[in-house]
C-alpha cells in the first residue's frame, strides 16, 4: 500500500501539551511500525516504560530534553534517538520553545493509545495523565514518574 501525505495531513489528536498527527499506523505498514509527528508546545509526557515497543525520535525542529534510563541529554534538530523497550524515558521542550519530532513505534499499536486517552473530558495535563494511568496496562506501558521540568 502506498501512502503520500503532505504537510499537515494525517489524523490529528490534540493531546494536552502537544499535537499528535498520525502519519501511518500499524494497519498501513502490515504491522511493521507506526509514525507520528508530534508538536511539543506544552508539558511532555510523564516518565514511562514501553514493555513491548521500541520508540524512536527524530527531531525535525527545535530542541528537546530526553531522559533515557538515568541519562538526560539535549537532542537538537537532526538528532535521532532510539529507546529500547523496557527503558524509562520521557521528553520535554527546552526553554518553553516549541519543538517538532517524528516518533516511531515498533511494533505498532501504541498509537491507538492517543485516540483512547484523549476525549472531550480531558482538557489539561493532569486529567490526561490520570486517564493515561488507567490505560497504561492495556497498552503495555508503565508510568514511572512525572514529566521533566521545563
N, C-alpha and C positions, 0 to 999 in steps of 0.2 A: 504494500500500500504506500503510495506517495502522498506526502503532505507538504504543502507550501503555505507558510503563514507570513504575512507582512508584519511590520512593526505594529504593536497594539492589538494584534489578532490572537485569539485563543480565549478560553473560558476564564473570566476574571472572578477571583474570590477575594473579597475585601476582609482581610484578617486585621484585627486591631494592631496598629503599628506597622503594617506593611500590606502591599498589594501583591497578590499572587496570581500570575497568569499561567494557566496550564497550557503548555505548548503541545506536548504529546503525553499520553497516558499509556498504561500497560497494554490496553487493547489495541493501541495504534502500532505497537512495536513487537507484537507477538510475545509479550511478557518479558522483554529484554530489559527495559528501563522506562523511566518517565523523566521528562524535562520540564522544569518550571522556571519562569522568570519572576524574580522577587525584587520588588522595590521597597527598600527599608526606609521608612520615613518616621518611625517611632521606635518603641522598645523592640528588642529582638526576642526570640523565643526563650523559654526557661531552659536551664541546663537539662540535657536529656540524653538517653541512650536509645538507639535503634537496635533491637535484638536480631532482626533478620535482614536489614538492608544496609548496604554501604551508601553513604551520602557524599556527594562531591559538590564543590562550589567553584565557579569561575567568576571572578569579579569583572563586570562589564564597565561599571562607572563608579568612581569614588573609592573609598577605603572602608574596610570592616575590621573590627577586632574579632579574632577567632579564639575560642577556648577549645582545645583538643586535649583530652586527658588532663594532665597537670600543667600544660603549657598554654600561655596566652601570647598571641602574636598578631601583627598587623598584616593584612592581605590587601594590597593595593591593586589598582586597575591592571588587568592582565594576569593576575595571580590565579593559580589553581590549587585547590586543597582537596585531598581525598581523605575521608574519615572512615576508617574501618568499622564494620558493625561491632557493636559491643563497647564502643568508646564514648565516654562522656564528652559532650560538645555543646556549643552554642555560638551565636554570632551577635554582634551589635554594630551599629554605625559608629563613626568616630566624630567627636566634637559636634554632635547634633546635625551633621551634614547628611543629606540623603545618599544612598548608595543603591546600585542595581547589581544583582548577581543572577547567574544561571545556577539552578540546583538540579542535580541528577540523583535519582534514587534507583538502585539496582539490587535486587529485583524490584519491579514497580509494585504499586498498591498503596503505599503511604500517601500518595497524592489525594486519595479519596478522603483522608482524614480532614483536610481543609474544608471540603464541602460539608462534612458532617459536623465539624466543630463550630462552623460559623452559621448563624441564623439571625433572625431579627431580634432575638433576645440578647445577643452577645454584642455589646457595643463598646466595651472597653477591655483593656488588657487583663484586669483582674478577673472579670467574668469569663473571658476567653481561656485563661489559664485554668480556672475551675472546671470548665467544660472539657478542656484538654486532659485533665487528670482523670476524669470519668471515662474518656475514650481511649486512654493510653494502652490499657491491656489489650483491647480489641485490635489495635494497630501495632502490637509488639514493641511498645515504647515504654520506657521508664523515665519519669520526670525526677531528676535528682537534686534540683535546686533552682534558685531564682535566675532571672536573666542577668547578663553582665551589666554593670553600671555604665551609663553613657558618659 
